């Protein structure tokens, strides 16, 4: 099986979602199906169809989360010793050499990525360009608008 890299925070968020799906969403869907069945003819029952569709989504997401968590390689960035290099879990301060804007990103797993919160997927072009770089290095990122250059200002393991 392929290991899925996750930070400690990301694994906890997936566990919380899984718990919510199992303890809140699943019982709610079962109740909605029972309610819709009580209305009679299932062949023309839109409520029943919607509830069954929702059940399929919930059960699929539960299976997906259980699979990801069972195959997770949980990495605690605070325990990393990468000699100042950018690795999975690292938080990187960058400067866009074109605009001189400074940004901070944490390299995380696919399920944790949220650019608005400064978390980029390890599989993104930005992260792939940064992996292995150290403070003072310049990374070239192939972005949709062309090549952008970022200077690594600092690397933290938080």
C-alpha positions in Angstrom: 0.0 0.0 0.0 1.1 3.6 -0.7 1.7 5.6 2.5 -0.3 8.9 2.6 1.8 11.6 4.3 -0.1 13.7 6.9 1.0 16.1 9.5 -0.2 15.4 13.1 -2.8 18.3 12.7 -4.0 16.9 9.4 -4.5 13.4 10.8 -6.4 14.8 13.7 -8.7 16.8 11.4 -9.4 13.6 9.4 -10.2 11.6 12.6 -12.6 14.4 13.7 -14.4 14.3 10.3 -14.6 10.5 10.5 -16.0 10.6 14.0 -18.6 13.2 13.0 -19.7 11.2 9.9 -20.1 8.0 12.0 -21.8 9.6 15.0 -23.9 12.4 13.5 -24.3 12.0 9.7 -24.8 8.3 9.4 -27.6 8.1 12.1 -29.2 11.2 10.5 -29.2 9.6 7.1 -30.7 6.3 8.5 -33.4 8.3 10.2 -34.2 10.2 6.9 -34.4 6.9 5.0 -36.8 5.5 7.6 -38.9 8.7 7.5 -39.1 8.6 3.7 -40.0 4.9 3.7 -42.9 5.6 5.9 -44.4 7.9 3.2 -45.2 4.8 1.1 -44.4 4.1 -2.6 -40.6 4.3 -3.0 -40.7 4.4 -6.8 -41.9 8.0 -6.8 -40.4 9.1 -3.5 -37.9 12.0 -4.0 -37.1 12.2 -0.3 -36.1 8.5 -0.3 -33.9 8.9 -3.4 -32.2 11.9 -1.9 -31.6 10.1 1.4 -30.2 7.1 -0.3 -27.9 9.3 -2.4 -26.8 11.1 0.8 -26.2 7.7 2.4 -24.0 6.7 -0.5 -21.9 9.9 -0.2 -21.5 9.5 3.6 -20.5 5.8 3.4 -18.1 6.5 0.6 -16.4 9.3 2.5 -16.2 7.1 5.6 -14.5 4.4 3.6 -12.1 7.0 2.0 -11.2 8.5 5.4 -10.6 5.0 7.0 -8.4 4.1 4.1 -6.3 7.2 4.3 -5.9 7.0 8.0 -4.9 3.3 7.9 -2.3 4.1 5.3 -1.2 7.4 6.9 2.5 8.2 7.6 2.0 10.8 10.3 4.9 13.3 10.4 5.4 15.7 13.3 7.2 18.7 11.9 8.4 19.7 15.4 10.4 16.4 15.5 12.1 16.9 12.2 15.8 17.5 11.9 16.4 18.4 8.2 19.4 20.8 8.7 17.4 23.8 7.5 16.1 22.1 4.3 12.6 22.3 3.1 10.9 18.9 3.7 7.3 17.7 4.2 5.8 19.5 7.2 8.2 22.4 7.1 6.9 26.0 7.2 8.7 28.1 4.6 9.0 31.9 4.4 9.5 33.0 0.8 9.9 36.2 -1.1 8.5 36.4 -4.7 11.5 37.9 -6.5 9.3 39.6 -9.1 6.8 41.4 -6.7 9.0 41.3 -3.6 5.9 40.0 -1.7 6.6 37.8 1.3 4.5 34.7 1.8 4.6 31.8 4.3 3.6 28.2 3.3 3.5 24.9 5.2 4.1 21.8 3.0 1.3 19.4 3.9 -0.5 16.4 2.5 -3.2 16.6 -0.2 -6.1 16.4 2.2 -4.7 19.2 4.4 -3.9 21.7 1.7 -5.7 25.1 1.9 -3.9 28.0 0.1 -6.0 30.6 2.0 -4.5 29.2 5.3 -1.0 29.0 3.8 -0.9 25.2 3.5 0.2 23.8 0.1 0.1 20.2 -1.0 3.4 18.4 -1.2 2.4 17.5 -4.7 1.8 21.1 -5.8 4.3 22.8 -8.2 5.3 25.2 -5.4 6.1 22.5 -2.9 7.9 20.3 -5.5 10.1 23.3 -6.4 10.9 24.0 -2.7 11.7 20.5 -1.4 15.3 20.2 -0.6 16.0 24.0 -0.7 17.6 25.9 2.2 17.5 29.5 3.4 19.0 31.7 0.7 18.2 29.3 -2.2 16.0 30.4 -5.1 13.2 28.1 -6.3 11.8 28.3 -9.8 8.1 27.4 -9.9 6.3 26.6 -13.1 3.0 28.4 -12.6 0.1 28.8 -15.0 1.3 32.3 -15.7 4.9 31.2 -16.4 8.0 30.7 -14.3 8.1 32.5 -11.0 11.1 32.7 -8.7 10.9 32.6 -4.9 13.8 33.1 -2.5 13.7 30.9 0.6 14.0 33.4 3.5 13.7 30.9 6.4 12.6 27.3 7.1 10.8 26.4 10.4 9.7 23.0 11.8 6.7 23.9 13.9 
